[in-house]
Amino acid sequence: MQRSAEAYINAGAPPRWMERVVEVDRGIERERRRLAAEYEALRRAHGDDPAAFAERWRAHARRRRFDDLNELIRQHNDWYPIERDMPLDPRTGEYIEFGRPYRRPELGASWILEQFPDAID
């Protein structure tokens, strides 16, 4: 039997890597939307005091937890290249990527501050 995406789809259930990458990307986007709303609310509350906004936003970023999503991201980053049977570069031992990088960043304070800086424009 030949392994292919078409064979998996025709079998009736998508492969786990396909489900997982969708879960990860949707989870990251969901958190980005939540953070955007929180960012705007805090920005409106402290629009006249950029220092207070920056301090409270950094504190908020440090408190935010993404444990379940980060566990899913770790599983994706570990298993995706294996499940997709990605080729290895024999010189570096790294997987060879085609198109969009498969690795997804874990979410935390640095990710939040990269997406939503602590400075009011």
Backbone as ProteinMPNN parsed JSONL, in Angstrom:
{"seq_chain_A": "MQRSAEAYINAGAPPRWMERVVEVDRGIERERRRLAAEYEALRRAHGDDPAAFAERWRAHARRRRFDDLNELIRQHNDWYPIERDMPLDPRTGEYIEFGRPYRRPELGASWILEQFPDAID", "coords_chain_A": {"N_chain_A": [[0.848, -1.187, 0.0], [0.577, 2.173, -0.852], [1.855, 5.062, 0.762], [0.384, 8.155, 1.158], [-0.826, 11.553, 1.168], [-3.274, 11.635, -0.08], [-4.114, 8.98, 0.19], [-4.468, 8.824, 2.978], [-6.552, 10.706, 3.32], [-8.542, 9.574, 1.732], [-8.966, 7.329, 3.226], [-10.598, 8.186, 5.216], [-10.017, 9.528, 7.599], [-8.132, 12.323, 8.572], [-4.523, 12.494, 8.791], [-2.712, 12.572, 11.93], [-0.742, 14.615, 12.073], [-1.754, 16.516, 10.378], [-4.162, 17.316, 11.568], [-3.113, 18.285, 13.971], [-1.441, 20.476, 13.232], [-3.335, 22.27, 12.317], [-4.788, 22.68, 14.697], [-2.782, 23.891, 16.25], [-2.14, 26.247, 14.759], [-4.645, 27.521, 14.758], [-4.973, 27.842, 17.504], [-2.851, 29.585, 18.148], [-3.639, 31.823, 16.683], [-6.093, 32.38, 17.947], [-5.174, 33.101, 20.52], [-3.692, 35.344, 19.82], [-5.728, 37.081, 18.978], [-7.142, 37.397, 21.421], [-5.164, 38.608, 22.979], [-4.824, 40.965, 21.527], [-7.226, 42.291, 22.041], [-7.007, 42.617, 24.839], [-4.713, 44.179, 24.935], [-5.532, 46.531, 23.605], [-7.544, 47.41, 25.359], [-6.08, 47.927, 27.704], [-4.379, 49.847, 26.717], [-6.185, 51.915, 26.074], [-6.993, 52.51, 28.665], [-4.678, 53.578, 29.748], [-3.763, 55.554, 28.062], [-2.829, 58.154, 28.352], [-0.609, 57.874, 29.863], [2.176, 56.619, 29.122], [4.299, 55.249, 30.423], [3.097, 53.922, 32.587], [1.377, 52.256, 31.162], [3.269, 50.651, 29.773], [4.579, 49.356, 31.908], [2.45, 47.929, 33.112], [1.608, 46.355, 30.951], [3.87, 44.759, 30.422], [3.931, 43.339, 32.855], [1.503, 41.994, 32.661], [2.04, 40.398, 30.416], [4.017, 38.72, 31.481], [2.502, 37.266, 33.3], [0.679, 35.802, 31.781], [-0.344, 32.589, 30.733], [0.251, 29.756, 28.689], [0.127, 27.002, 28.723], [-1.174, 24.543, 27.824], [-1.441, 24.974, 25.038], [1.249, 25.427, 24.381], [2.305, 22.902, 24.942], [1.097, 21.413, 22.925], [2.268, 22.709, 20.743], [4.959, 21.992, 21.158], [4.735, 19.21, 20.74], [3.961, 19.242, 18.058], [6.25, 20.477, 16.849], [8.175, 18.548, 17.452], [7.196, 16.143, 16.272], [6.137, 16.605, 13.688], [8.087, 16.731, 11.457], [8.918, 14.082, 11.398], [6.563, 12.577, 11.102], [5.812, 13.533, 8.622], [7.801, 12.575, 7.122], [10.083, 14.043, 6.392], [12.983, 14.996, 4.531], [16.438, 14.687, 5.602], [19.218, 16.864, 5.96], [22.303, 15.679, 5.223], [24.715, 16.799, 6.035], [24.191, 18.652, 8.087], [22.28, 17.47, 9.672], [19.809, 18.486, 10.037], [16.303, 18.917, 9.364], [15.084, 19.27, 6.042], [13.4, 21.966, 4.848], [10.531, 22.911, 2.98], [8.943, 25.56, 1.494], [6.785, 27.211, 3.798], [8.184, 27.503, 7.048], [8.05, 24.715, 9.298], [8.21, 24.719, 12.059], [6.738, 26.026, 15.004], [6.502, 28.874, 17.109], [6.902, 28.763, 20.683], [4.612, 30.13, 23.0], [4.867, 32.95, 25.105], [6.013, 35.465, 27.439], [7.992, 36.92, 25.966], [7.198, 36.389, 23.318], [4.657, 37.591, 23.356], [5.355, 40.306, 23.779], [6.769, 40.758, 21.478], [4.785, 40.557, 19.549], [2.984, 42.482, 20.43], [4.115, 45.332, 21.254], [5.435, 47.091, 24.152], [5.273, 49.805, 24.051], [3.496, 52.791, 23.542], [2.277, 53.995, 20.546]], "CA_chain_A": [[0.0, 0.0, 0.0], [1.367, 3.394, -0.977], [1.514, 6.118, 1.722], [0.276, 9.486, 0.58], [-1.889, 12.354, 1.773], [-4.512, 11.213, -0.694], [-4.514, 7.709, 0.794], [-4.989, 9.135, 4.313], [-7.838, 11.381, 3.183], [-9.488, 8.592, 1.221], [-9.225, 6.365, 4.297], [-11.672, 8.721, 6.027], [-9.563, 10.363, 8.712], [-6.855, 12.973, 8.267], [-3.429, 12.073, 9.672], [-2.587, 13.381, 13.144], [0.046, 15.824, 11.837], [-2.612, 17.484, 9.706], [-5.06, 17.826, 12.602], [-2.33, 19.016, 14.97], [-0.986, 21.768, 12.711], [-4.516, 23.143, 12.3], [-5.041, 23.035, 16.094], [-1.733, 24.822, 16.671], [-2.309, 27.541, 14.09], [-5.882, 28.15, 15.273], [-4.715, 28.227, 18.892], [-2.003, 30.783, 18.135], [-4.468, 32.944, 16.212], [-7.048, 32.677, 19.016], [-4.462, 33.841, 21.568], [-3.337, 36.651, 19.258], [-6.947, 37.905, 19.036], [-7.399, 37.726, 22.829], [-4.155, 39.581, 23.406], [-5.104, 42.241, 20.864], [-8.308, 42.935, 22.793], [-6.452, 43.02, 26.136], [-3.76, 45.257, 24.65], [-6.284, 47.754, 23.311], [-8.226, 47.844, 26.583], [-5.07, 48.521, 28.593], [-3.897, 51.057, 26.045], [-7.198, 52.955, 26.292], [-7.003, 52.869, 30.079], [-3.439, 54.285, 30.104], [-3.33, 56.307, 26.881], [-2.147, 59.402, 28.714], [0.551, 57.551, 30.702], [2.887, 55.521, 28.448], [5.124, 54.478, 31.361], [2.202, 53.021, 33.32], [0.953, 51.239, 30.203], [4.387, 49.73, 29.52], [4.796, 48.549, 33.114], [1.329, 46.99, 33.284], [1.587, 45.403, 29.839], [4.936, 43.775, 30.669], [3.482, 42.483, 33.963], [0.455, 41.144, 32.097], [2.709, 39.419, 29.547], [4.698, 37.732, 32.34], [1.494, 36.437, 33.99], [-0.1, 34.974, 30.849], [0.089, 31.196, 30.608], [-0.184, 29.07, 27.472], [0.671, 25.663, 28.953], [-1.754, 23.507, 26.944], [-1.077, 25.274, 23.655], [2.692, 25.204, 24.231], [2.53, 21.453, 24.878], [0.707, 21.024, 21.569], [3.31, 23.245, 19.855], [6.14, 21.122, 21.31], [4.438, 17.955, 20.039], [4.023, 19.53, 16.622], [7.641, 20.712, 16.445], [8.913, 17.287, 17.563], [6.689, 15.042, 15.47], [5.776, 16.946, 12.318], [9.026, 16.284, 10.415], [8.973, 12.616, 11.382], [5.308, 12.096, 10.517], [5.791, 13.938, 7.212], [8.937, 11.907, 6.495], [10.891, 15.094, 5.763], [14.381, 14.588, 4.331], [17.473, 15.29, 6.439], [20.464, 17.312, 5.336], [23.322, 14.812, 5.821], [25.809, 17.587, 6.627], [23.79, 19.341, 9.315], [21.352, 16.654, 10.451], [18.559, 19.232, 10.162], [15.297, 18.615, 8.348], [15.029, 20.192, 4.913], [12.053, 22.529, 4.77], [10.076, 23.43, 1.7], [7.848, 26.495, 1.753], [6.699, 27.797, 5.132], [8.815, 26.696, 8.099], [7.079, 23.922, 10.041], [8.299, 24.987, 13.492], [5.919, 27.111, 15.533], [7.115, 29.379, 18.345], [6.15, 28.639, 21.922], [4.096, 31.417, 23.43], [5.272, 33.407, 26.427], [6.141, 36.923, 27.558], [8.765, 37.496, 24.856], [6.342, 36.314, 22.134], [3.626, 38.618, 23.505], [5.943, 41.639, 23.587], [7.139, 40.858, 20.065], [3.549, 40.778, 18.808], [2.344, 43.693, 20.95], [5.166, 46.044, 22.011], [5.0, 47.789, 25.361], [5.344, 51.255, 23.814], [2.331, 53.344, 22.874], [2.672, 54.814, 19.384]], "C_chain_A": [[0.886, 1.241, 0.0], [0.881, 4.425, 0.029], [1.478, 7.45, 0.997], [-0.823, 10.229, 1.314], [-3.241, 11.928, 1.214], [-5.02, 9.908, -0.084], [-5.09, 7.931, 2.189], [-6.389, 9.735, 4.212], [-8.898, 10.411, 2.7], [-9.838, 7.545, 2.267], [-10.278, 6.901, 5.265], [-11.243, 9.612, 7.166], [-8.238, 11.015, 8.333], [-5.771, 12.488, 9.223], [-3.288, 13.054, 10.838], [-1.807, 14.656, 12.894], [-0.814, 16.918, 11.222], [-3.585, 18.123, 10.708], [-4.307, 18.741, 13.567], [-1.901, 20.388, 14.466], [-2.149, 22.754, 12.636], [-4.839, 23.601, 13.722], [-4.04, 24.081, 16.586], [-1.963, 26.194, 16.055], [-3.574, 28.264, 14.559], [-5.685, 28.623, 16.705], [-3.873, 29.492, 18.98], [-2.823, 31.992, 17.704], [-5.5, 33.347, 17.266], [-6.386, 33.506, 20.119], [-4.063, 35.232, 21.078], [-4.543, 37.599, 19.302], [-7.262, 38.328, 20.47], [-6.43, 38.795, 23.316], [-4.389, 40.941, 22.768], [-6.194, 42.996, 21.611], [-7.798, 43.43, 24.149], [-5.505, 44.206, 25.98], [-4.495, 46.58, 24.439], [-6.991, 48.286, 24.547], [-7.242, 48.524, 27.537], [-4.529, 49.82, 28.002], [-4.889, 52.215, 26.214], [-7.185, 53.435, 27.735], [-5.796, 53.725, 30.472], [-2.895, 55.113, 28.951], [-2.566, 57.568, 27.199], [-0.908, 59.157, 29.566], [1.312, 56.357, 30.109], [3.73, 54.664, 29.389], [4.267, 53.483, 32.145], [1.711, 51.904, 32.408], [2.049, 50.193, 30.02], [4.604, 48.804, 30.711], [3.698, 47.506, 33.28], [1.272, 45.963, 32.166], [2.672, 44.344, 30.005], [4.536, 42.816, 31.788], [2.408, 41.509, 33.469], [1.076, 40.04, 31.23], [3.403, 38.333, 30.372], [3.709, 36.784, 33.015], [0.767, 35.472, 33.056], [0.518, 33.589, 30.706], [-0.522, 30.589, 29.344], [0.221, 27.595, 27.541], [0.136, 24.617, 27.975], [-1.356, 23.731, 25.494], [0.413, 25.043, 23.434], [3.03, 23.715, 24.191], [2.18, 20.937, 23.481], [1.748, 21.505, 20.551], [4.573, 22.391, 19.945], [5.928, 19.788, 20.586], [4.532, 18.152, 18.533], [5.465, 19.658, 16.159], [8.465, 19.426, 16.482], [8.495, 16.266, 16.501], [6.414, 15.36, 14.01], [6.794, 16.451, 11.287], [9.125, 14.762, 10.3], [7.735, 12.062, 10.69], [5.201, 12.435, 9.029], [6.931, 13.301, 6.426], [9.801, 12.912, 5.726], [12.337, 14.616, 5.616], [15.315, 15.346, 5.273], [18.64, 15.745, 5.577], [21.58, 16.502, 5.985], [24.468, 15.585, 6.481], [25.432, 18.185, 7.971], [22.924, 18.484, 10.226], [20.011, 17.344, 10.68], [17.594, 18.809, 9.057], [15.306, 19.684, 7.272], [13.585, 20.653, 4.764], [11.778, 23.031, 3.36], [8.893, 24.339, 1.991], [7.933, 27.069, 3.156], [7.404, 26.908, 6.16], [7.759, 25.947, 8.928], [7.071, 24.259, 11.531], [7.418, 26.172, 13.867], [6.548, 27.568, 16.844], [6.25, 29.047, 19.56], [5.763, 30.037, 22.375], [4.515, 31.709, 24.865], [5.422, 34.915, 26.395], [6.902, 37.521, 26.385], [7.959, 37.455, 23.562], [5.278, 37.409, 22.186], [4.202, 39.992, 23.19], [6.446, 41.834, 22.161], [5.906, 41.177, 19.219], [2.908, 42.127, 19.153], [3.343, 44.435, 21.827], [4.588, 46.852, 23.182], [5.09, 49.312, 25.238], [4.078, 51.695, 23.083], [2.826, 54.246, 21.74], [2.197, 56.236, 19.527]], "O_chain_A": [[1.838, 1.332, 0.776], [-0.321, 4.659, 0.16], [2.427, 7.822, 0.307], [-1.65, 9.624, 1.996], [-4.231, 11.867, 1.942], [-6.221, 9.749, 0.134], [-6.085, 7.305, 2.555], [-7.301, 9.324, 4.93], [-10.025, 10.419, 3.196], [-10.905, 6.937, 2.197], [-10.805, 6.132, 6.069], [-12.054, 10.395, 7.66], [-7.33, 10.349, 7.836], [-6.074, 12.108, 10.354], [-3.692, 14.213, 10.743], [-2.162, 15.699, 13.444], [-0.628, 18.101, 11.508], [-3.796, 19.335, 10.686], [-4.784, 19.816, 13.933], [-1.99, 21.368, 15.206], [-1.963, 23.949, 12.868], [-5.132, 24.777, 13.939], [-4.416, 25.04, 17.259], [-1.979, 27.198, 16.768], [-3.567, 29.482, 14.735], [-6.174, 29.689, 17.081], [-4.152, 30.372, 19.795], [-2.71, 33.064, 18.298], [-5.752, 34.537, 17.456], [-6.957, 34.487, 20.596], [-4.097, 36.193, 21.846], [-4.397, 38.778, 19.624], [-7.611, 39.483, 20.713], [-6.822, 39.757, 23.976], [-4.171, 41.968, 23.41], [-6.096, 44.21, 21.793], [-8.123, 44.543, 24.561], [-5.502, 45.123, 26.802], [-4.134, 47.607, 25.012], [-7.03, 49.498, 24.759], [-7.543, 49.574, 28.105], [-4.258, 50.776, 28.729], [-4.489, 53.351, 26.464], [-7.348, 54.626, 28.0], [-5.874, 54.508, 31.419], [-1.69, 55.349, 28.873], [-1.74, 58.011, 26.401], [-0.226, 60.104, 29.954], [1.118, 55.22, 30.539], [3.86, 53.46, 29.165], [4.666, 52.335, 32.341], [1.635, 50.746, 32.819], [1.788, 48.992, 30.101], [4.791, 47.6, 30.537], [3.977, 46.339, 33.555], [0.921, 44.809, 32.411], [2.428, 43.163, 29.758], [4.775, 41.612, 31.686], [2.42, 40.331, 33.829], [0.672, 38.88, 31.313], [3.378, 37.16, 30.001], [4.038, 35.627, 33.274], [0.288, 34.429, 33.501], [1.733, 33.439, 30.577], [-1.664, 30.878, 28.987], [0.613, 27.01, 26.532], [0.915, 23.885, 27.365], [-0.977, 22.789, 24.798], [0.801, 24.512, 22.394], [3.949, 23.311, 23.477], [2.902, 20.109, 22.926], [2.071, 20.786, 19.606], [5.192, 22.095, 18.923], [6.826, 19.296, 19.904], [5.112, 17.33, 17.823], [5.863, 19.02, 15.185], [9.349, 19.228, 15.647], [9.343, 15.605, 15.902], [6.455, 14.46, 13.171], [6.398, 15.801, 10.32], [9.386, 14.229, 9.221], [7.827, 11.201, 9.816], [4.57, 11.702, 8.267], [7.02, 13.464, 5.209], [10.195, 12.676, 4.583], [12.85, 13.909, 6.483], [15.037, 16.472, 5.685], [19.0, 15.094, 4.596], [21.79, 16.623, 7.192], [25.117, 15.069, 7.391], [26.249, 18.224, 8.891], [22.843, 18.743, 11.426], [19.174, 16.844, 11.431], [18.004, 18.401, 7.97], [15.511, 20.863, 7.557], [12.672, 19.848, 4.581], [12.669, 23.506, 2.656], [7.944, 23.932, 2.662], [9.019, 27.377, 3.646], [7.235, 25.688, 6.14], [6.696, 26.496, 9.22], [6.046, 24.105, 12.195], [7.356, 27.176, 13.158], [7.066, 26.751, 17.605], [5.021, 29.048, 19.478], [6.496, 31.001, 22.158], [4.516, 30.826, 25.722], [5.008, 35.567, 25.437], [6.484, 38.551, 25.855], [8.028, 38.4, 22.776], [5.022, 38.078, 21.185], [3.613, 40.756, 22.425], [6.537, 42.967, 21.69], [5.979, 41.973, 18.283], [2.366, 42.815, 18.288], [3.407, 44.185, 23.03], [3.417, 47.233, 23.186], [4.988, 50.02, 26.239], [3.645, 51.052, 22.127], [3.663, 55.127, 21.937], [2.44, 57.06, 18.645]]}, "name": "protein", "num_of_chains": 1, "seq": "MQRSAEAYINAGAPPRWMERVVEVDRGIERERRRLAAEYEALRRAHGDDPAAFAERWRAHARRRRFDDLNELIRQHNDWYPIERDMPLDPRTGEYIEFGRPYRRPELGASWILEQFPDAID"}
